[in-house]
């Protein structure tokens, strides 16, 4: 029974990270925005949803509020970095992640700083209080499926093809009269919106969040999943999330000390990432090289 609950726990995390990684792929892989600040949107969604539900706001309204706040911050980030490209854009978005982390850590009156926010309520939907893990798995799976469907439809639309054209030849689009800034802003806002959804799901599942949940380690994990699955591939992001999250869990069955398991997982992430970059730079299902993103 314990093994069954642990499997459900891992599947819930897989659903959350699939939303997170596919939404990052929308901005980075399909639009070419080298965004290293995705974890900030994840954290904004989590904190906003947690604080609102503790104040008595219904779960779905709190979730959408967190996603909309993250989306608004995505627009501001694009606006602030509109003249930056490549490595400079990556550094600026990474700086945004550090600013958000500093906000979570130091705005003690709102976030309780390093103490974090405990007692985040589980959602109640149609009279069902989702305390049992299997019920929360159903919720996470449904929201993940809807999120992937919406992102897939966006990418298959004329707007989605314009996003990919922005990545491949922004100057050519500008010559044709297209406003590439608006396209990038919309892509970042959509990407941040779904990251906020993932953050809300995470906060209400764990029922406790603190600033350590939204650090550089999470950024590395998201990028590892993205690169292993392949840039600009939704299927790749889904498959790689299973691989990256579940394979390190095999360390738990090797009777290793707990002090070894944590670093061992990081080493495994690094080895998988190096192997992909050396032998298949496009990842498992990628259509473009990393340097072209």
C-alpha positions as CSV (number, residue, x, y, z in Angstrom):
1,X,0.0,0.0,0.0
2,X,2.9,2.3,0.9
3,X,4.5,1.6,-2.5
4,X,1.1,2.4,-4.2
5,X,0.8,5.8,-2.5
6,X,4.4,6.6,-3.4
7,X,3.7,5.8,-7.1
8,X,0.7,8.1,-7.0
9,X,2.8,10.8,-5.3
10,X,5.4,10.5,-8.1
11,X,2.7,10.6,-10.8
12,X,1.2,13.8,-9.4
13,X,4.6,15.4,-9.5
14,X,5.0,14.2,-13.1
15,X,1.7,15.8,-14.1
16,X,2.8,19.1,-12.5
17,X,6.2,19.1,-14.1
18,X,4.8,18.2,-17.5
19,X,2.6,21.4,-17.4
20,X,5.7,23.3,-16.3
21,X,8.0,21.9,-18.9
22,X,5.6,22.1,-21.8
23,X,4.8,25.7,-20.9
24,X,8.6,26.5,-20.8
25,X,8.9,24.8,-24.2
26,X,6.2,27.2,-25.6
27,X,8.4,30.2,-24.9
28,X,11.9,28.8,-25.2
29,X,11.5,26.0,-27.8
30,X,8.8,27.3,-30.0
31,X,9.3,31.1,-29.8
32,X,13.1,31.2,-29.1
33,X,12.9,33.2,-25.9
34,X,15.8,31.9,-23.8
35,X,13.9,32.2,-20.6
36,X,15.7,31.1,-17.4
37,X,13.1,32.7,-15.1
38,X,10.3,30.2,-15.5
39,X,10.6,29.1,-11.9
40,X,9.6,32.6,-10.8
41,X,6.2,32.2,-12.5
42,X,5.9,28.7,-10.9
43,X,6.5,30.4,-7.5
44,X,4.1,33.3,-8.1
45,X,1.3,30.9,-9.0
46,X,2.0,28.8,-5.9
47,X,2.2,31.7,-3.4
48,X,-0.8,33.6,-4.9
49,X,-3.0,30.5,-4.9
50,X,-1.9,29.5,-1.4
51,X,-2.5,32.9,0.2
52,X,-5.9,33.4,-1.5
53,X,-7.3,30.0,-0.5
54,X,-6.1,30.5,3.1
55,X,-8.1,33.8,3.0
56,X,-11.2,31.8,1.9
57,X,-11.1,32.2,-1.8
58,X,-12.3,29.1,-3.8
59,X,-9.6,26.9,-5.3
60,X,-10.2,27.5,-9.0
61,X,-10.5,31.3,-8.6
62,X,-7.2,31.3,-6.6
63,X,-5.5,29.1,-9.2
64,X,-6.6,31.4,-12.0
65,X,-5.6,34.5,-10.0
66,X,-2.1,33.0,-9.6
67,X,-1.9,32.2,-13.2
68,X,-3.0,35.7,-14.3
69,X,-0.5,37.3,-11.9
70,X,2.3,35.2,-13.4
71,X,1.1,36.0,-16.9
72,X,1.2,39.8,-16.1
73,X,4.7,39.4,-14.7
74,X,5.6,37.6,-17.9
75,X,4.5,40.6,-20.0
76,X,6.5,43.0,-17.7
77,X,9.6,40.7,-18.1
78,X,9.3,40.8,-21.9
79,X,8.8,44.6,-21.8
80,X,11.9,45.1,-19.6
81,X,14.1,42.8,-21.8
82,X,12.7,43.8,-25.2
83,X,16.2,44.9,-26.5
84,X,18.0,41.9,-25.2
85,X,18.8,38.7,-27.1
86,X,20.6,35.4,-26.6
87,X,22.9,35.2,-23.5
88,X,22.0,38.7,-22.3
89,X,18.3,37.7,-22.3
90,X,19.0,34.5,-20.5
91,X,20.9,36.4,-17.8
92,X,18.2,39.0,-17.4
93,X,15.5,36.3,-17.0
94,X,17.7,34.5,-14.5
95,X,18.0,37.7,-12.6
96,X,14.2,37.9,-12.6
97,X,14.1,34.5,-11.0
98,X,16.5,35.7,-8.2
99,X,14.4,38.8,-7.7
100,X,11.2,36.7,-7.2
101,X,13.1,34.3,-4.9
102,X,14.3,37.3,-2.9
103,X,10.7,38.6,-2.7
104,X,9.5,35.2,-1.4
105,X,12.3,35.2,1.2
106,X,12.2,38.8,2.4
107,X,8.5,39.9,2.2
108,X,8.0,38.3,5.6
109,X,4.7,40.0,6.4
110,X,3.1,38.3,3.3
111,X,5.1,35.1,2.7
112,X,6.5,34.4,6.2
113,X,9.9,34.4,4.6
114,X,12.1,31.3,5.2
115,X,9.4,29.9,7.5
116,X,7.2,29.3,4.5
117,X,3.4,28.9,4.4
118,X,2.0,25.8,6.1
119,X,-1.5,24.5,6.1
120,X,-2.4,25.2,2.5
121,X,-5.9,23.7,2.1
122,X,-6.6,20.8,-0.3
123,X,-9.1,21.8,-3.0
124,X,-12.8,21.1,-2.6
125,X,-14.5,20.5,-6.0
126,X,-18.2,19.7,-6.4
127,X,-18.4,18.8,-2.7
128,X,-15.4,16.4,-2.9
129,X,-12.5,17.4,-0.6
130,X,-9.5,16.1,-2.4
131,X,-7.5,14.8,0.6
132,X,-6.9,11.3,-0.9
133,X,-3.8,11.2,-3.2
134,X,-5.7,9.3,-5.9
135,X,-8.3,12.0,-6.1
136,X,-5.7,14.7,-6.4
137,X,-4.0,12.6,-9.1
138,X,-7.2,12.7,-11.1
139,X,-7.4,16.5,-10.7
140,X,-3.7,16.9,-11.7
141,X,-4.2,14.6,-14.7
142,X,-7.3,16.4,-16.0
143,X,-5.6,19.9,-15.6
144,X,-2.4,18.6,-17.3
145,X,-4.4,17.1,-20.2
146,X,-6.4,20.4,-20.7
147,X,-3.2,22.4,-20.5
148,X,-1.4,20.3,-23.1
149,X,-4.4,20.3,-25.4
150,X,-4.6,24.1,-25.3
151,X,-0.9,24.6,-25.9
152,X,-1.0,22.1,-28.7
153,X,-3.9,23.9,-30.4
154,X,-2.2,27.3,-30.0
155,X,1.0,25.9,-31.6
156,X,-1.0,24.4,-34.5
157,X,-2.9,27.7,-35.2
158,X,-1.6,30.5,-37.5
159,X,-0.6,32.4,-34.3
160,X,1.6,29.3,-33.3
161,X,3.2,29.3,-36.7
162,X,4.0,33.0,-36.3
163,X,5.7,32.2,-33.0
164,X,7.9,29.6,-34.6
165,X,8.7,32.0,-37.4
166,X,9.7,34.5,-34.8
167,X,12.2,32.0,-33.5
168,X,13.5,31.1,-37.0
169,X,13.6,34.5,-38.6
170,X,12.4,37.5,-36.6
171,X,13.9,40.0,-39.0
172,X,12.1,38.5,-41.9
173,X,8.8,38.8,-40.0
174,X,9.5,42.4,-39.2
175,X,10.1,43.1,-42.9
176,X,6.6,41.6,-43.6
177,X,5.1,44.0,-41.1
178,X,4.6,41.7,-38.1
179,X,5.1,43.0,-34.6
180,X,7.5,40.5,-33.1
181,X,7.5,42.2,-29.7
182,X,3.7,41.5,-29.4
183,X,4.2,37.9,-30.5
184,X,7.0,37.4,-27.9
185,X,5.0,39.1,-25.2
186,X,1.9,36.9,-25.9
187,X,4.1,33.7,-25.9
188,X,5.7,34.7,-22.6
189,X,2.4,35.5,-21.0
190,X,0.9,32.2,-22.1
191,X,4.0,30.3,-20.9
192,X,3.9,32.1,-17.5
193,X,0.1,31.5,-17.2
194,X,0.5,27.7,-17.4
195,X,3.6,27.8,-15.1
196,X,1.3,29.6,-12.6
197,X,-1.3,26.8,-13.0
198,X,1.5,24.3,-12.2
199,X,2.6,26.3,-9.2
200,X,-1.0,26.3,-7.8
201,X,-1.3,22.5,-8.2
202,X,2.1,22.1,-6.5
203,X,1.2,24.3,-3.5
204,X,-2.2,22.6,-2.8
205,X,-0.7,19.2,-3.2
206,X,2.3,19.6,-0.9
207,X,0.3,21.9,1.4
208,X,3.5,23.8,2.4
209,X,5.7,26.1,0.4
210,X,8.8,28.1,1.2
211,X,11.4,29.9,-0.9
212,X,13.6,26.8,-1.2
213,X,11.0,25.2,-3.5
214,X,11.7,27.9,-6.2
215,X,15.5,28.1,-6.6
216,X,18.2,27.6,-9.2
217,X,17.9,23.8,-8.7
218,X,14.4,23.8,-10.1
219,X,15.6,25.8,-13.1
220,X,18.3,23.2,-13.8
221,X,15.7,20.4,-13.5
222,X,13.3,22.1,-16.0
223,X,16.1,22.8,-18.5
224,X,17.3,19.2,-18.1
225,X,13.9,17.8,-18.9
226,X,13.5,20.2,-21.9
227,X,16.9,19.4,-23.4
228,X,16.6,15.6,-22.9
229,X,13.1,15.6,-24.5
230,X,14.1,17.9,-27.3
231,X,13.6,21.6,-28.0
232,X,10.2,22.4,-29.6
233,X,8.7,19.0,-28.9
234,X,5.7,18.6,-26.7
235,X,6.0,14.8,-26.9
236,X,9.7,15.1,-25.9
237,X,8.8,17.2,-22.8
238,X,6.2,14.6,-21.7
239,X,8.5,11.6,-22.1
240,X,11.5,13.3,-20.6
241,X,9.6,14.3,-17.5
242,X,8.8,10.6,-16.8
243,X,12.5,9.7,-17.4
244,X,14.1,12.5,-15.4
245,X,11.7,12.3,-12.4
246,X,11.3,8.6,-12.2
247,X,14.8,7.1,-13.0
248,X,16.5,8.8,-10.0
249,X,13.9,7.3,-7.7
250,X,15.5,3.9,-8.4
251,X,18.3,5.1,-6.1
252,X,15.9,4.6,-3.2
253,X,15.9,0.9,-3.7
254,X,19.7,0.6,-3.5
255,X,19.8,0.8,0.3
256,X,22.0,3.9,0.1
257,X,22.3,6.5,3.0
258,X,19.9,9.4,2.7
259,X,23.0,11.7,2.5
260,X,24.0,10.0,-0.7
261,X,20.6,9.9,-2.4
262,X,20.3,13.7,-2.8
263,X,23.7,14.2,-4.5
264,X,23.3,11.0,-6.4
265,X,20.1,12.3,-8.0
266,X,21.9,15.5,-9.1
267,X,24.8,13.4,-10.5
268,X,22.3,11.3,-12.5
269,X,20.7,14.5,-13.9
270,X,24.1,15.7,-15.0
271,X,25.1,12.4,-16.6
272,X,21.8,12.1,-18.5
273,X,22.2,15.7,-19.7
274,X,25.8,15.2,-20.8
275,X,25.0,12.0,-22.6
276,X,22.2,13.7,-24.5
277,X,24.3,16.7,-25.4
278,X,27.2,14.5,-26.6
279,X,25.3,11.9,-28.6
280,X,22.0,13.5,-29.5
281,X,22.2,17.3,-29.3
282,X,18.5,17.6,-30.4
283,X,17.3,15.4,-27.5
284,X,14.9,12.5,-27.8
285,X,12.4,14.1,-30.1
286,X,13.8,17.6,-30.7
287,X,13.5,19.2,-34.2
288,X,16.1,22.0,-33.7
289,X,19.5,22.3,-32.1
290,X,20.0,24.0,-28.8
291,X,22.0,26.8,-30.3
292,X,19.2,27.6,-32.7
293,X,16.6,28.0,-29.9
